[in-house]
Amino acid sequence: MQTADKAQPGFSTRCVHAGTLPDSYAGGVNSPLYTSTAYAYPGPANENIYQRYFNTPNQQTVADKVAALEGGEAGLVFGSGMAAIATVLLAFLKPGDQAVFMKGLYGGTHALVCDVLMRQQVDIRWADTPEAFEQALTPQTRLLYIESPSNPLLRCIDIAAIARIAKARGILSVIDNTFATPINQQPLALGVDISLHSATKYLNGHSDLNAGVVVAPAAIIRELRACATHLGGMLDAEACARLERGLKTLAIRMAHHNHNALLLARYLNELPTVARVYYPGLETDPGHSIASRQMNGFGGMLSVELTDASQVPQALRRLRIAQPALSLGGVETLVCVPAQTSHCNLSKEERQQVGISDGLIRISVGIENIEDLQADFGEAFSGQP
Ligand SMILES: *Cc1c(COP(=O)(O)O)cnc(C)c1O
């Protein structure tokens, strides 16, 4: 397990220093920004450099930093989380293969599986426990795909158990580690082959760029890069440089997100207008015991169900600090109603089946002062007219 390596510097040290390019020209402390789309050939490592080949200096820098944080051998940076996910699935699944996906995935991933993978004649199965994954296996199974904690109900699955099932069959295991981040969860150390992220969220952390990252053993990244070069979903140098800057504060931001979300979850849990709080950090949450074993912190995402769903519009209107907005993982607190956003294309019955009620509000807890957030939600959720 690379994360148990005593020689590894701590998370904050890796956030600040891992992967930084030396500035041999001017001696600057930051990685120089290489904006060229044309490079002299052959390149320094006898490899032609080009942004769509995923091998420019700034792309490499970010990939190396995230790989160091995940305790993995190598990484690849993409133009969005979906570009990363789509490239992984298209690189490793071909017609006739079977793949098992966790139920309740991020909506975009679910749509990609249904709209693209199924048309590629990939046989898709859904499962929600390690036992169900095991039962879904066929001789054609090539890949297992999970998300933990999941969006928006923060469901957690035993990551090591999924990795063991995959290893025993010699098939790939993939996790979307976006909600946890490498600070809170180290899937590769738990035996997973591929950990990927929407870097749009916590990794960048400032709600001002779209990116994705994949971390895996070098041999897997080599194969993935060959496919990525065909699909072309790369990130340009300036966005890489801004993502690198965002990553430098990931560890301290996550410590604050973890702290705020736990205190806000406990606070909301006591409000009479709140029927239920979904947060793996609460002892009453069904994911608490597995999350306690496999996470270093419970993350900044939580969801609440209001007792009276008709109060949702008023509650959102009354928030002064938290803002209703899509996306998550930034320094600012955001709220959204899954029934009106990510799950609006499902019927009410279908939503009920997947556990999304009309009174459900997802909260991306930011790094503001916790007293201010508690006061904001306390006032907005008071139920007073
Ligand atoms: C946002 C998100 C994605 C997609 O990422 P984009 O950067 O928007 O393409 C994938 N997985 C999870 C869990 C997400 O929250």
The ligand as an SDF file (V2000), in Angstrom:
LIG
                    3D

 15 15  0  0  0  0  0  0  0  0999 V2000
  -19.9330   16.5590  -11.3640 C   0  0  0  0  0  0  0  0  0  0  0  0
  -19.6860   15.1260  -11.2650 C   0  0  0  0  0  0  0  0  0  0  0  0
  -19.2630   14.3950  -12.3930 C   0  0  0  0  0  0  0  0  0  0  0  0
  -19.1200   15.0170  -13.7640 C   0  0  0  0  0  0  0  0  0  0  0  0
  -18.0990   15.9590  -13.7830 O   0  0  0  0  0  0  0  0  0  0  0  0
  -18.0280   17.1940  -14.8370 P   0  0  0  0  0  0  0  0  0  0  0  0
  -16.7520   17.8440  -14.4680 O   0  0  0  0  0  0  0  0  0  0  0  0
  -19.2540   18.0240  -14.5940 O   0  0  0  0  0  0  0  0  0  0  0  0
  -18.0270   16.5960  -16.1980 O   0  0  0  0  0  0  0  0  0  0  0  0
  -18.9960   13.0500  -12.2180 C   0  0  0  0  0  0  0  0  0  0  0  0
  -19.1480   12.4400  -11.0290 N   0  0  0  0  0  0  0  0  0  0  0  0
  -19.5740   13.1100   -9.9260 C   0  0  0  0  0  0  0  0  0  0  0  0
  -19.7210   12.3800   -8.6320 C   0  0  0  0  0  0  0  0  0  0  0  0
  -19.8420   14.4710  -10.0050 C   0  0  0  0  0  0  0  0  0  0  0  0
  -20.2760   15.1250   -8.9100 O   0  0  0  0  0  0  0  0  0  0  0  0
  1  2  1  0
  2  3  1  0
  2 14  2  0
  3  4  1  0
  3 10  2  0
  4  5  1  0
  5  6  1  0
  6  7  2  0
  6  8  1  0
  6  9  1  0
 10 11  1  0
 11 12  2  0
 12 13  1  0
 12 14  1  0
 14 15  1  0
M  END
$$$$
